[in-house]
Amino acid sequence: MATVCADRGDSLALYSVAQVRAIEAAALSAVGPGILMQRAGAAVARRALALLPEINANLPVLFAAGPGNNGGDALEAAALLAQNGVNVTIVHLADENTLTADARTALTRARQSRAVFVDSLPALSWSLAVDGLFGIGLTRPLEGRYRDLATQLNQLSCPVLAIDVPSGLDADTGGIVGQHGMAVRTDETLTFIANKPGLHTLHGRDSSGHVVTDDLGIDKNLFPEPVARLNTPLAFADEIHPRLHASHKGSYGDLQIIGGAEGMSGAMILAARMALMAGAGRVFAGFAGPVPAYDSLHPELICRHAGDLRADRGAVVIGPGLGMSRHAHDLLGRALSFAPAVVIDADGLNLIAAEPPLQHRLAQRRAPTLLTPRPLEAARLLATDVHAVQSNRLGSANELAQRFHATVILKGSGRIIAQPGDIPTINTTGNPALATAGSGDVLAGLCGALLAQGWSAWACALAATWSHGSAADQMVADGTGPTGATASELMPWIRSALNRLVSELGTRP
C-alpha cells in the first residue's frame, strides 16, 4: 500500500482524530463556514475524475452519502461531477433534519445538479463507487441500512474510493469500530487534513488501499507534532554505505544467534542464514540443543554449543527456538548482562514475560536492545491480552519501549517501531506472504546482521522492517506467493532489497 500527498501537507506524519478535530476547528474559525467542505468535495471530484480514465467513464458513478460531514463531502463531490457531465447516482442515508448547515447546503447543491437520488443501491454496473457514509466521527458499529449498504459496497466489482476514512474503520487504531462491526474495503482512500495511523495498521491496510492525503489548504502552523510517522528509506539512509574494496569479514562484525533447543533448530538456522545474507562478517550459530557439524546449505555458518560462545563479543540474537528450560534462562540472562547489542525474539521474550528478574535486568540495560514481539508475546510482556494490544498498537509499542528501555518492532500488519522518547513509526511494506512460519526468525536474523555492522538499534529496526516487507512485495509481484511462500524463499529477496538500497541511497562512508 502506498501513500502520497496531494497538496502541501506531510503525508508521512500521522495525526490522531483528536488532533485532526483541533486542526479543523482552528481552520474553520479562520476560513469561515462551508469552505473546508467545499474544498473536500472538490478534492474528491478531482480524484474521481483522475480514476475514471483508467476505468469505464461511460458507466455511472455511485456515491454512498451518510448523515455527517463525511456525507456532506460526498454530496459536494457528486454535485461537481454531475455538473461536469458525469453520470452520478446518490444513495443518501440521512435524516435531513439532523444535518449540519454545511451538509444541508451540499445536499441542496446536489439536488440542483443532474445527479440522480435513489433510496437503495440499484443493480447496475458501476465505473466507480465512493464511500462517504462515515468518517472519523463514527463511534458505533455499522448497523441497519448503513451496514447493508456497506456490505453491498464490498461486493461491487468496480473500484471503491473512500472519503477520509473507510466507513467502519477506527482512524486511530486501525480496528473495526464496535465488537461486531464491519468496515468498507476500498481501493483508495482520500484522507483529509492529515494522514491517520489507523489507515496503515491492523485492519487499515485491508480497508484503505492506496492512501492519498489532502490538507485542504490548511495553514501548516496549525499542525502540532504528529503521533507517529510512516517508515521510508530516507529515515535510515544515513546508515547506508557502499562497501569499501579494502574491507574484510572483520569489517562487518560478528553475530551470535543463540537458540535451537532440541527439536527447534530450524528457527535458529533461518535466522543465522539470513544474517549471512544480510552481510554480517561472521555468524556463530549457538545451539542450546544438539549441535550439527555444519549447515549443509550454508557451511559458512560456525556451529557451536551456545554455552561455549562469549556473550560479550559482537551482537547477539537470542530466542529463535530457544525453548523455556533453565538452560535457556541462563543463556538469556548472560546475554542481557554482557551483550554489546542484542535482539530478543520468540522464546527470549516469553522467558522475560514469565520472570520478573529478567524483566528488571532487561530494563536496566543501556546497551542497544531490540525486541521483536508478535502481538501475543507483547501481551505477555505487558501482562494483558492480544485484544488490548491490537486495539492500541501504537500505545502498546510505546509502552514496551518505555518499560524495557528498548527499541521495539511490534509485528503484525503495519508493524510499529518504537523507542523511548521518540514518536513511533509505522511500516508500510509487506503483504500476507509474511504470514508464514519462520518469517519472524528471518526478521530477527536481519536485525542482528545490521546491528553487527554497527547500525543503531533504531535505524536497524526501520531498515529491517522496510527491507523484510519490501522483499515480500517484490517476491509476490514476481509471482511467488503470497499463498505458499516460505521464509526460506524470502531471504534472497531481502538480500536484493538491501543491495538495491545501497545502490539507490548509499553514501561514502
N, C-alpha and C positions, 0 to 999 in steps of 0.2 A: 504494500500500500504506500502510495506516495503522498506527499503534502506539498502544496505550493501556496504562494501568497499572491492574491490578485491585485492588491493595492500596496500601500506603503508599509503595512504592518510587518512585524517579525513573526512569521508563521511557525518558527521553531519554538517560540515562547508559548507556554501553556498557562491558561488562567482559569481559576475556579469560577463556578457560577456566581458566587457572592462577589468576586472581583468584577466580573463582566457586568453584573447589575449595577455596581457602583460606578463603573466607567460609563455605562449607558445613561444613568441618572445625571451625571455631571455633563455629559454631552447634550442631553435633551435640554438642560437649562441654558445651554449656550446657543443651540441652533433653533430651538422652538419646536412646537408640536408638529407631528406628521413628517418631518424631514427625514428622520432616520428610517421610517417605514418606507418612504418613497425611494430612498437610496437602496434599501434592501430589495425592494421589488424590482428596481432597475437592474440590480446585480443578478438576481435570479433570471430575469428575462434575457440578459446578455449571455448568461451561462447556458440557458436552454437553447438559444439561437446558435451558440457555438457547438452544441451537441447535435443539433438537427441535421447539418450537412452530412454527418457520419452515419445517420440512420435514414429512415424514410420520412422526408419532410412533408410528404403529401398526406400522411396519416395524422389523426388528431393527437393533440397533447392533452393529457389528463392532469388536472390539479385537484388534490385532496386537501381541502382547507378546513382547519379546525376553529375552535372558538376564541383563541387568544391572538396575541400579536403575531405569532407564527402564521396563523391563518390569514391575518391581515397582509403579511408579506406575500403570501401566495396569491391573494386576490389582486394586489398591486401588480405583480408579475403577470398574472393571467390577463389583466386588462391591457397591459402594454403589448403582450404578444398578440392578442386579438386585434389591437389597433394596427399591428404590423402584418396582418393578413394570415396569421397562424390560426388553424382550426382548433379552438380551445374549448374543452368541456370541463366544468367545475362541479365537484361534489362538495357542497358546503354544509358541514355538520356543526351547526351553532345556533344558539338562541340569540336572535338579533337584539333582544332587549338587554343582554348582558355584555355586548361588545363594547370595547373601548372606543373613544371618539375617533382615534386614528383608524381602527379596524372598520368602523361604520363608514368612514369616508372612503376607504379602499373598497368596501362592498358596493357602494354607490357607483364608483368608477367602473367596477367590473360589470355591474348590471347595465351601465350605459354603453358598454363595449359590445362587440359582436360575439362575446363568449356565451356559451350555452350552459345554463344551470340545470342539473339533474339531481334527483333525490337519492339515487343509488347508482352503483357502477354499471354502466351498460356493457353488454357482451360484445365489445368491439376490439379490433386490433389497434394498438396504440404505437405511436412513434416514441413517446417519452411519457413517463409519469412523474409528477412532482409531489413529494410528501411534505405537506405543510399542515399536518394535523396538530402536532405539539412540538414545542422547542424545549428550552431549558427549564420551563416552569412546571413541567409535569411532576407530580408527587404521588400519583396513584397509578396502579397498573391500567393498561388499556382495557376497557370493558365495553360491552354493548355494541352499539353501531360503530364506535371507533375501533374496537378490536376486530369486528367483522371487516371493516374497510382495510385495516392494516393487513389482515390475513389475505385479502384479495390483492393488495399491492404486492405482497410477497409471492403471489402465484403468477404474476404477469411475466411475459417473455420479453418485454421491452426494457430498456434501461430505466432505472429509477434514480431521481435526483432528490436528495433531502435538503430541506431548508434549515440551516443552522445545526440541527441535531436530528438524527433519525428518530422518529416518534417511538417512545417507549424506552429509549436508552438514557441512562444517567450520565450526564455530561461530565460529572466529576470523577466517577469511578469506573465507567465502562460496564457497569452492571445493568441488568434489566430492571426497570422500575416495578416494584411490587413482587411479592413472593411468587405469584403465579402469573406474572406479566409476560409480555412479549414485546418485540421491537421490530420495526420495519427494517428489512435488509436492502441496502441501497448500493448502487454502483458508484455514486459520487455524492459527497456532502459539501455544500457551500455553507461554511460556518461564518458567522458574523462577529464583528468587533475584534475577537481574538480567538485563536485556536484553543481547544479544550482537551484536557487529559483523557477524558472518557472516550474520545473518538479513537484513541490509539492503544488502548489496553483492554484486557479481558474480552468482553463481547463486542467492544467497539470496533475492532478490526474486521469482524464478520459483518457488522451492520453498516459501517461508514463508507467503505470503499475508498476511492480516491478523495482526499480531503483538500479543499481549496479554501483559503482564508481571505475574507474581505473585511477590512477595518472600517468601512463605511465613511472614510474620510475623517475619522475622529482624531483630534489632536493627540499626538504621542505623549504629551506632558501629562495626560490624564491616566496613563498606564503605570501601575506600580510594578514592583518586582514580581515576576511570574512565580507560580507554584512549582513549575517543572519546565524542562526543555526537552526537545526531541534530539535524539542522537544523530550525528553526522560525522563523517571522517574528518572534517575540519576541527572537530572537538579534540581529536588526539593527533592531529597532523604533526605537532612539534616532536613527537616521539618517532616519527617515521624517517628512516635514513637508509640510503643505499649502502650495501656492504663494501668495505674497502678491499682492494686487491691484497693489501698487506695485512690480512687478518688470518686468524686460525680458530680452531674449535674453542680455545680458551677465551676468545674474544666474545663469545656468545653465551657464556655462562653454563653452570652445572645445574641440573634439576633432578631432584629425587621425587619419585612417585611412590608413595607408601600406601599399601592396601593389599589386595589379593590374598585374603584368607582362603583356606581350603574350600574348593568348590566355587570360588568367586573371583578367580584370577582374571577372567575376561574383561571385567570393568577396568582393572588397572592396566592391562595390556592396551586397551583402547586409548586410555589417557596417555600412556607412555609413547605409543606410536604417533599420536597427534602431536605430542611435544617435539618429537624429532622432526616431523614435517612442518612444524611452525618455527623451526630454526634454533632451538636450544642446542648449545655446543655439545654437551654430553648429557645423556639421560640415564639415570640409575633407576631400575625397577626394583623396589624393595618389597619383597613378598612377606606377608605375615604368615602365610602357609607354605606349602612345599614350593621349592624354587626350581624352575626348569633350567636346564643347562644353557639354553639360549632361546630367543624368539626366532622361529624359522622364517617368518616373513620379514622381520627386521632384526637381523643379527647384530645390528649396531647398538641395540639396547644392551645395557650392562645389568645383568640379573644378579641380585644379591638377596640374602636374608635381610629383612627390614631392620632387625636389631643390630646388624653389622654396619649400617650406614651412620655417618656422623650428621646429626641434625643441624649442626652449626655451620654448614657449608652450602653456599648457593641458595636456591629457592626450593621449597618443598610443596608438593601437592599431597594431601593426606585425606583418605576417606573412601576412594573407589574400591568397593569390595572388601573393605577393612574388617567388617564384622563388628560384633559388640562384646568381644571377650575381654578378659582382664589384660591380656597381652596387647590388644588393640588400644585399650585405655592408656596403657603405659606409653605406647608409641606416640599417641596423640599428645599426652602430657609433655613428653620430651620435645616434640615439635613446637608446642606452644611456648615452651620455655626458651628454646635455643635457636629456632629457625630464623635466619635473617629476613626472610619473606615467605609467607605461607598462603596457600589456597586450601580452604577446608570445604569438603564436599561430602555428600552422601552420608555414610556411617560416621564420619567425623562429626558431622552436625548432629546426628542422632545421639552420639555419645555425650556431646556437650549439653544437649537438651535434657538428658537424663541425669546429669551430675552437676549440682551447683558449684563444687570446687573447680571443675573445668570451666564453667561459665565465668567464675571470678578470674581465673588465670587468663582466659581469653580477653576479658575486659581490661585487664592490666597491661596487655601487650601494647607497645608503642612502635614496634617494627611493622612494616607493611603486612596487612592481613586482608584477605579477600574471602568472603563467604558466598557460596553459590547454592542457596536453598531452593528446592521446589516449594510450592505453597504448603504442602503437608509438613515438610521439615521446618519451614518458617513458623507454622502454627505451633509445632512442638517447642521451638526455641522461645516463642512468646507466650507459652502456656495458654493457648487459645485453640480455636478450631479453624479449619480451612475456610469456612464461610466468612468468618471475621477477617481473615487475611485477604481473601479475594474481594470482599466488599469495600476494602480500603487499601488497595495495593500500594499506593504512594505512601500512605501513613505507616503501613506495616514495614516497608523497606526502610523508611526513615527511622522508625523505632529500633529496628535491628541494628542499623548503623550506629545510632547513638548509644544503645545499651552495651554493645560489644566493641565499640571504638574500632569499627572495621568498615571497609568498602563492601557493599552488598550487591549481588546480582540476584534479584527475585525473579525466578523463572516463570514461564507461562507466556501467553500471548501478550505482546507488548511488554517485554522484560523491563523491570525497573532497576536502574543503577543508582545507588545512594551512597553517600559518605557523610560523616559528621560535619556539620557546619556549612553544608552546601545544599543548593536546591537539587532535587533528583532529576534524572534523565530517563526518558522512555525510549527504548529502541524500536525502530520501525521496520527492520528487516526480519525475514524468516517466514515460514509457512508450515503447514501440517506435516511436511516431511521430517521435521524435527521431533515429532511426537512418536518417537521410536526408542526402544531400549538401547542404551549406550550413548545417546546424544549428549546427555549431561556429562558423562565421563570424557567425551571428546572436548566439550567446552572447558572442563577443568584442566585437561592437559594443555589446551591452547592458552589459557590464562597463565598456567605455570611457566610455559615457554617464554611468554612475554616478560613475566617477572624476572626470570633467569637472565634475560637480556638487558635488564636494568630499567625497564619501564616502571613508572609509578603505578601503584595499585589502581588509581582512578583511570588513568589512560589505558591501562591493561583491560579493565572491565569494559570500558567503552569500545575499545578496538576488538576485543574478543567477541562481545555480543554482536557487534556490527558484522564482523567477518563471518562468524558462525551462521548468522541469518542470511547474509548476502550470498554465501556459498550455496545454501539450500535453495535460495531463489534462482540462482543460475543453474543449479543442477536440475531443478524441476522445469525451468524454461527450455533446457536442452533435452527433455524427455525422460528423465529418471525421477519417478515419483510424481506426486507425494506418496501415493499408495505403494507400499512395499519398499520404499527407500530405507537403507540401513545406515547406521552410524559409520561403519567401515567405508561405505561408498562416499560418504560426505568428506572425508579427510583430504583427499587430493583437491577437491574443490576449494576447501579452506586455504590450502597452500597457494592455489592460484589466486584467490582473493587477496591474500596478504602480499603477494608479489605484484599484483595489479595496483594495490595501494602505494607500494614503494615506487612503481613506475610513474604513477599519476601525481603523487604528493611528496615523494621523498626529497629531502633537502640534505645538503652537505653536512656530515656530522662534525 
